[in-house]
Amino acid sequence: MPKAGRRRRRGDPDTDTEARKKKKTTKRSLAEDRRLMFAAFESEKTQPQPKLDRAYDDDVVESSAEESSYPPSPLLHKPYIPDELAHRPDIRAAYKHAEAEYRAGKSCRFVFTLDRYSPRSCLSNDRSLLHIREPAKDAVLFAANSVVTLSSYLDDEPLNRCSGLWIQWDDKKNTAMVLTSAHLIRAKEYDEWKNEWTGEYHREAEVIVRLLDDTTAEASLLYLQEHYEFALYEVVVDKPVQLSTFNDNVNSGQDVFRLGRDENLDLRITHGRVEYRIPIRHERCHYMYFSNDEHRFRDDGGPVIDLEGKVVGIVNNQINETFLPSSILHKCLNSWRKLKCVPRAHLGMTFTSIKLLDPICIERIRRKHNIASGIIVEQVSKESNAEKLGIRKGDIIERFNGEYISSTTELEKMLLDIGGDQFDQAKVLNAEIGVRIQIFCATKLCRRVRNLTVIVSDCGENIIEGTYPITDGLWK
């Protein structure tokens, strides 16, 4: 007999069947979402991290039960001669022998907790960091679980070594995705490629990831982004990994730390401050700079973290102290997950933000030309659509598709949005589309609005310098 107060309703069989199907589909999609975990960005809801193996409670119980099987190590006490026996030669001879045994025992007995002086980081020996030492230590230790090293080989010969970050974990496939610098498989030495916009890469290179338990695993290339110079690799791992947490917000002058690992897997920790600079030729205008006085380590692909341990960027060129900010990286990763590529509108120009100029220059531009913000054209690629449209070095771009623009970071986000929308609709790369720009012509001192044709591409953008050959001499 049914319980009092409970009534069963008989519904339409077809409706009930559809509801059950919908419920199963919902459960299945939720399960699929749970098995794929991504690195968390500050603007997103933080996803639960995979449960990592911990060696506390279970090991304590086991070691207590087996304590009799592991007797304590022999005592190692330092010998000495009592004052009342110091005059005896035989005691001094015995002391000399005991001292030698003590030194020998001390040298061969390694206790890992006492190995604390080599190497030492800036968080131990730099007194100028006393005011942030404790939060910085917590931040470094929080971020360190996500940092690994990768080594590349070409025909069994070492090619490059970089750091990397775990950014995705697939519980069903037992695979993890690591984010690193494209320099890991770049073809040339720094002196050869420092004057190139887009380098050559050995996509077929063998890549080995050294895990934090000192084991290694082979990595497979998933994607290489030439313009932003990062690479994604997939690694088969037998247990969950700690995913990075990112912060899209970073400010000039902010205290940050660059992390990497040496050949012993020990952390390399470098303190610096975020700096915005006017880029030199062959530096992308979306770069941010890691300002510091140390130039000892190569940490390409490693994270730049804030005082909460969140990643604000990844190092893409340690020689020039540049890093890719997380705000741009965020858009790139979202685009790749959705489209399996990172389409970007190529303008054929490079820029500098007016905000980076000296205040005297900013005030002069504002006072004389009524321009409060914008980006200054630094280079125009030879025979590009921008050059044909009449845009020249020194001109100011004030609006882009109707929106005021004040920084190169804002511009990069717009270019990624334009490229992503175009590819999502057309499903093709290298397509031409039009963008509307408002320009202040620096030579004619006038404003104009023009339609600029740009190319949507997944490749690195090359800016070709305007040159011409001298074929006739002055004297014949």
N, C-alpha and C positions, 0 to 999 in steps of 0.2 A: 504494500500500500504506500502511495507517495506521502511524503511528510506534509503536515499541515502548513498552509501558508505558501507552498511552492506550486507554481502552475507551469505546465509545459505548453508551449504554443506550437501548433503545427503550421508550418509555413509552406509556401509553394516549393515543391521539390526542385524545380529548375533554378529558382532564386537561391535556395540553399546551396545547390551545387556550385553556382557561380561564386557565392560568398566564400565557400571553402577553397575554391581555386585561387581566388584573390588573396585569401589569408595565407595560403601556402606560398604563393608568389612573393608576397610581402616578406614572409619569414625568410625565404631563400635569398632575396635581395639584401636583407639586413645581414644575413650570415656572410654573404659575399663581401659586403662593406667591412664587416668586422675582421675578416681575414687579411685585408689589405690595410696597413697602417702607414701613414705618411708623416713626415716631419711637420711639426706644428709651427705655423707663423702666428705672430702676436695678434694679427687682425682676425684670425680664425679661432673657432672653438677648439681648445686643446683636446686631442684624441688620447685615449688611454694608452700608456706605454706598455709594451709587452713585458710580462713578468720575467725578470732576469734571475739567473741562478744565484743564490746567496749561500755562503758557506758558514753560517753561524749556528743556529739551533741544532740541526741534525748532526753536524760535525762535533758539537760540544757533547751531546749525548753519547755519540759513538766513542769519542776519545776518553770520556769518563769510564765507560764500560771496559775499555781495553787499556786502562792506565797501567795495569800490572805488566802488560806486554811491552811497554815503552818506559823503562826506568829513566830517571833524570840523568842529564849529562854529568860527567865528573866535575867536581869543583875545580876551579882554577884560581887559586889565591896567590897573591904576590908575596914572595919570601922576604924576610928582613932579619937582621941580626940584633938581638937584644943588646942594650948598652953594656950590660955587665959581662957579655961574652965577646965584645968587639975586639979584645986584645988577643984572642986565640987564633993562631994561623990555621988550625984545622977547621974552625968554624968559618973563617973567611973563605977557605977553599970550598967547603960544602955550600956556602952561600953562592959562590961563583957558579958552581955546577947547577944549583937549583934555579938561579936566575936565568941561565941558558935554557933550561927545560921550560921555564915559565914563558920566556919569549917565543920559543918554538911552538909551544901549545897555543899561545895567543895568536900567532901568525896563521896557524892552520885551522883555527876554529872561527868560522864565519858566522856571524849573527846578522841577519839582514836588517834588523832594526837599528843597528849601529852604523850602517853604511849610509851616512847622512850628509857627507860633505862634498861628494863628487858625483854628478855635477851639481852646481848651485844656480838657482835662477835669480832673476831680478827681484822676486818677492822675498828673498832672504838677504841679499847683499846690497840692495838699493834703499838707503834710508829715506830718500825723498818720497818713497811710496808708503811710508808708515801710516799716513792718514787713510789709505784705502787697502792696506795689506790684508786685513781679515776678510772683508767682502770679496776681494780679488781672489784670495785662495779658494773660498767657497765657489766662486764663479768658475775658476779654472778646473776644479775637481768635478764640478757638475758637467761641464762641457767635455771633459777628457774622455768619458766613456764612449763618445761617438767618433773619436779621432783615430784613424788607422793610417798605415803607410802602404803605398803601392809602388811597385817597381816594374819597369818595362824592359823587354829584351827583344832584340832583333837579331835573328840567326844565332841565338844563344849568347849574344854579346849584350852587356848592360847598355841601356839607352838612357833612361832618366829615372828619377825617383821623386815622388810627390806625396803629400799628405792627402787625406780624403775624409769625408763625413758620411755616416749612415743617414739616409733620408727616407728609406722605405723598407718595410718588412712584410713579406708574404707568408703568412702562417701555413697556408695550404701547400705551397710549393717548397717551403723552407729555403727561400731565397731572400736576399737583401740587396738593396740598391745603394751604391756608393757614389757620391758626387766628388769630383776632383778637377784639377786644372787640365786643360787640353795640352799643356806643356809636357805632360807625362809621355806623350807619343809624338811630340814635335820633332821634325826631321833634322833641324840644324842646331848648332851651338848658338848661345845668346849673341855673341859678337856678329854672327851671320844674319840672324833674323830680327835683330833689334831695329833695323831700318826697313822692315816689311810690315804692311798692314795685315795681310792674311798669310799665314805660314803654310808649309807643307807638313802633312801628318802621316805617320805610319799606322794606318788603321788596323793593319794585320799584325801588329806587334803583340807579343805575348805579355800579358799583365798578371802579376802575382800580388795578391793582397796579404799582408802580414797582419794577422788578427791579434787581439790583445792577450790571448792565452799563448802567444808565441808559436801558433801553428800558421800554416799558409793555405791559401785557396786560390785557384785560378779564376780570373775574372773575364767576363765576356762583354765586349763593347756594345752598348745599347744605342748610344747617340753621342755625336760630337757636334758641338756648337762652335763654329769658327769665329763668329763675330764677338761673342761674349766669352770665348775661350774657356769653356768648361766641357767636361765629358761625364757621361753616366755609364757605370758598369754594373753588371749583375753578378752576384756571388752566391754560390750555394753554401749555406751555413747550417750547422746541426742544432743551433739553439738561437733564441731571439737575440736581437741586437738593440742597443740603446740608440734611439733616434734623436737627432738634433732638434733643438728648439730655436726658432728664428725670430728676430725683431726687425720689422721694416723701418723703424725710426732710428736715425743716427744723425748726430749734430757735429758741426765743426768744433774742434777743441775737446771733444769728449774723450775720456780715458778709455782705452781699449787694450786688449791683449791679443797678440798673434800666437797661435798654437801650432806646433808641429811635433814630430817624433824623430829621434836620432836612430842610429843603426842598432842600438840596444833596446829600442822601444820606449826609452825614457822621454818624457815630455820636454819640449823646448818651449820656453815661455818668454815672450818679448813684449815689453810695455811700449805703448806709443799713444799718440793722439790722432784723432781723425782730422784730416786737413783737406780743404778744397783748394785746388791749384789750377792755373791755366795750363792745359796740356801742351806738351811739345809735339812736334811732328811725329807721326806714327803712334801716338797715344790716343786711345779712344776718348771722346769727350764725356763719356758716362763714368769714367774712372773716379774713384775716390782714393785718397792717399793716406798711407800709414806713416805718420811722422815720428821718427825716433833717431837716436844717435848710434844704434847698433846695426851693423851690416854683416854679421857673421854667419847667419844661418840661411838655408834655402828651404822655405816652407811653402812653396807654391802648392795651391790646393787646400791648404790648411785654413781653419776658421779665424776670423777676427771677431772677438766676443766682447760684450759689454760687462758691466759689473754685476749682472745677474746671470751670467753664463749663457746668454742668448747670442746666437750668431747674427752679427750685423753685416757680414760680408765674407767672401772667400778670397784668399790671396790669388791673384792671377799673374802677378809678376813681382817677385820678391826683390829683384834687382832694382826696379824703379819704385818699389814700395807702393804698388797700386793694388786695389782690391775691388771686386765687383760687389756693389751694395745689395743687401738682401731684398730691397724693394723691387729691384729689376729682376733679380734671380727668382723671386716669387712669381712674377708674371711669366717668366720663361718656363718654369716648371709646370705651371698651370696649363700653359699652351701646349707643352710637350705631352702631358697626360691626356689632353683632349684631342690634339691633332697629330701627335707623333712627329711634330716638327715645331720650329719656332720662327714663323714668318715675321718679317720686319720690313717696313718701308724704307728703301734706300733713297736718300735725298741727294747724294753726290756732294755733300758739304760737311765740314766740321765747324764747331762753334765754341764760343766761350761766353759764359754768362756775364752780363754787366755787373752782377752782384760781386764777382770775384775781383773787380778792379779796385784800385785805391779810392778811398772816399773822395779825394780831390777830383779824380776823373769822373766818378759817378755824379758828383754835384755839378761839374761843368756840363756834362751831357744833359742833365736835367734842366739846368738853368738856361742853356743856350738853345736846346732843341726840344724841350718839353718831353723828354723820354725818361720815364721813371724805371722801367724794367724792360727786359728783352734779352735776346742772345745775339752776339756779334759773330758774323761769318768770318772764320779764320782761314779756311781753304775751300776752294771750289774745284772739283774734279774736272780735268781737261775733257772737253767735248761732251760734258754731261748736259742734261736738260736744264739744270740750274744755270750753267754757263750760257747756254743758248738763250735763256730767258733774260739774260742781262744782269744776273746777280753777281756781285763782285766782293772781293775781300774787303771787310770793314763795314759792309751793309748790316743793318740790324733787322732781325726777324722779330716783330712785335706780337703778331697773332698767327696762330696755326689752326686752320679750320674753324675760325671764328673765336677761338679761345686765346686769351692773353697767356703768354709763356714767359717764365722768368729764369728757368734753370735747364741745364742739359738733362738732368734726371727726369724732369717733367716731360721733356721732348722725347726721351727714350721710351717712356711709358706710352705716350701717344703713338709713336711709331710701331710699337708692339701691338697696341689695340687695333690700329689700322690694318696691319699685316694679318693679324688673327681673324678679324672680321672678313677681310677679303678672301682669305684662304678657306674659311668656314663656308662661305657661300659658293665660291667658284671651284674649290678643290684642286687648284693648280697653282704652281709657283712660277716666279718670273713673269707675272702678269703686270701690266701697266694700269695704274689708276691715277686720278687727279686729286690733288690737295690744294686748298686755297690758303694763301699766305699773304700777310700784310707786311710790307718791307719799307724800311726807311733807308733811302738811297743816300749813302754817306758823301758821295761826290756832288750830287745835284741837290742835296738837302730837301728832298721831297718824299712824300709817302705815296705808295701805290699798292694796289691789291692785284695779285696775279694767280693764275692757276698753274701749278707746277705738276708735271707728269713724273711720277715716281714708280720704281719697280719694287714689287714685293718678292723678297727672296729669303731663303734659309741659310745663305752663305755669308761669309765675311764681306764687309763692304770695303772696297779698295778706293782710295782717293788718289787719282793720278795727277801728279804735279804738271803744271803747264810749262812746257819747254819747247824750244825750237832750235834747229841746227844752224850754225853759222857756216855757210858754204862759200861765200865770196869775201875775199880780203879787201882791205882799204886801198892797197897799192897793187898794181899789176905791172 
